[in-house]
Amino acid sequence: MADQTDLQLYLAIGVPSALFALNFGAILAAAFWQAKRFDDMKDLFQSEIGRAEGVLSAKIDGRSEHVKAPEYEKRSPLVKR
């Protein structure tokens, strides 16, 4: 009878603990994925702002030969085309 009681105790403690650990791992994975996505968007915005500054600077200086079309191949995969 003691063996069955021990098994019930192990299951009562172990199963919720394992489910909590899996859930916590999923939350951490989602947080890391979201941080990576924010970093990708920050890089994209910085590159676009730099390109826009170059275009505006060239237009102000009257050097239209330095104005280039955006390089879509180098853009982040987050941008829908």
C-alpha positions as CSV (number, residue, x, y, z in Angstrom):
1,M,0.0,0.0,0.0
2,A,2.9,2.4,0.7
3,D,4.2,2.0,-2.8
4,Q,1.0,3.2,-4.4
5,T,0.9,6.2,-2.0
6,D,4.5,7.1,-2.9
7,L,3.7,6.8,-6.7
8,Q,0.7,9.1,-6.2
9,L,2.8,11.6,-4.4
10,Y,5.5,11.6,-7.1
11,L,2.9,12.1,-9.8
12,A,1.1,14.8,-7.8
13,I,4.3,16.8,-7.5
14,G,6.2,15.8,-10.6
15,V,3.6,16.3,-13.3
16,P,2.7,19.9,-12.4
17,S,6.4,20.7,-12.0
18,A,7.2,19.3,-15.4
19,L,4.3,21.2,-17.0
20,F,5.4,24.4,-15.3
21,A,8.9,23.9,-16.6
22,L,7.7,23.4,-20.2
23,N,5.4,26.4,-20.0
24,F,8.2,28.6,-18.6
25,G,10.5,27.4,-21.4
26,A,8.0,28.3,-24.0
27,I,7.6,31.8,-22.5
28,L,11.4,32.3,-22.5
29,A,11.6,31.1,-26.1
30,A,8.9,33.6,-27.2
31,A,10.7,36.4,-25.3
32,F,14.0,35.7,-27.1
33,W,12.2,35.5,-30.5
34,Q,10.5,38.8,-29.9
35,A,13.8,40.5,-28.9
36,K,15.4,39.2,-32.1
37,R,12.5,40.5,-34.1
38,F,12.9,44.0,-32.5
39,D,16.6,44.0,-33.3
40,D,15.9,43.1,-36.9
41,M,13.4,45.9,-37.2
42,K,15.8,48.4,-35.5
43,D,18.5,47.4,-38.1
44,L,16.0,47.8,-40.9
45,F,14.9,51.3,-39.8
46,Q,18.5,52.4,-39.3
47,S,19.4,51.4,-42.8
48,E,16.3,53.0,-44.3
49,I,17.0,56.3,-42.3
50,G,20.6,56.3,-43.5
51,R,19.5,55.8,-47.1
52,A,16.9,58.6,-46.8
53,E,19.5,60.9,-45.3
54,G,21.8,60.2,-48.2
55,V,19.1,60.9,-50.7
56,L,18.1,64.1,-49.0
57,S,21.7,65.2,-48.6
58,A,22.4,64.6,-52.3
59,K,19.2,66.5,-53.4
60,I,20.2,69.4,-51.2
61,D,23.7,69.5,-52.6
62,G,22.4,69.0,-56.1
63,R,24.2,65.8,-56.7
64,S,21.5,63.6,-58.2
65,E,24.0,61.1,-59.5
66,H,24.6,59.9,-55.9
67,V,20.9,59.1,-55.5
68,K,20.4,55.3,-55.8
69,A,17.4,53.1,-55.8
70,P,17.0,51.0,-52.6
71,E,18.7,47.6,-52.7
72,Y,15.8,45.3,-52.0
73,E,18.0,42.2,-51.9
74,K,19.8,43.4,-48.8
75,R,16.6,44.3,-46.9
76,S,15.4,42.3,-43.9
77,P,13.1,39.3,-44.6
78,L,10.6,41.0,-42.4
79,V,9.6,43.5,-45.1
80,K,6.8,42.4,-47.4
81,R,7.4,43.0,-51.0
